[in-house]
Amino acid sequence: MRILITNDDGINAPGLEVLSRIAEILAGPQGEVWTVAPAFEQSGVGHCISYTHPTMLAELGPRRFAAEGSPADCVLAGLYHVMKDAKPDLVLSGVNRGNNAGENILYSGTIGGAMEAALQGIKAIALSQFFGPLNARLDDPFEAAAAHGAALVQKLLDHAIWDEADYRLFYNVNFPPLPAADVKGTKVAAQGFRRYTAFSLEPHVSPTGRQFLWIKGGEQGKPTLPGTDVTANVEGYISVTPLRADLTAHDRLAGLEARLA
């Protein structure tokens, strides 16, 4: 198997090292793992692409590249330049430092990389490690992802639905904020919504009198509705959420047409 890996935390992020080990297991001795990741952190860029300026690409070693762009840029660089002669069978994005559950999905560059792969017709999975008081200070806070990641991705490859729709399915995996031995299992879960918090900002004035605005996140560790990803994670389970890039509210099309008739 040929696997392309990327992330949004940057080429030197520890989570990318975890993902590389997962990918090596999946690829096997006859397979290949290629890395195209952002040269600098790209957290929060979503599905952004560098449409109005070029992206510099640097080869750092065998099958290892850094791009001055977003995760989606990295996937495009991998598919159409680095691996253009034989495209990958699978794109893995992550392992993100922090969860990409609930509304975080909409902001995440990790999700953006997997989404771009799916739009290009390639199987794609995003992987993220929830952080909390029970794992953040471990010697390896990515322990749960490292221990359970390869087996779970292999199970998805073997048993999940992989369609060929215009907006293809891809998968979002979040590992709970626990040591590996305490993970209770895996749950398929819908995207949750944290009703109790939202992104906000905090203004600051520099010593020179200029105003700067810092974007702030909110509380992450409270459950969302039953059956959703955040709840699964805080209850100790790995969450698996099938996603599509199609943002249409299909359940409202008929009603809207009737109202506007």
NORLIN-V666877 format. One record per run of one state. SS is the DSSP state (hx for helix, st for strand, lp for the rest). FROM is the first residue (numbers start at 1). TO is the last residue. If there is no record, write none. Layout:
# NORLIN-V666877
ss->[SS	SS]
from->[FROM	FROM]
to->[TO	TO]
This chain:
# NORLIN-V666877
ss->[lp	st	lp	hx	lp	st	lp	st	lp	st	lp	hx	lp	st	lp	hx	lp	hx	lp	st	lp	hx	lp	st	lp	hx	lp	st	lp	st	lp	st	lp	st	lp	st	hx	lp	st	lp	hx	lp]
from->[1	2	7	14	28	32	39	57	62	64	68	71	83	90	98	104	108	109	120	123	130	143	160	170	176	180	183	185	189	190	191	200	206	211	217	228	229	235	237	244	250	261]
to->[1	6	13	27	31	38	56	61	63	67	70	82	89	97	103	107	108	119	122	129	142	159	169	175	179	182	184	188	189	190	199	205	210	216	227	228	234	236	243	249	260	261]
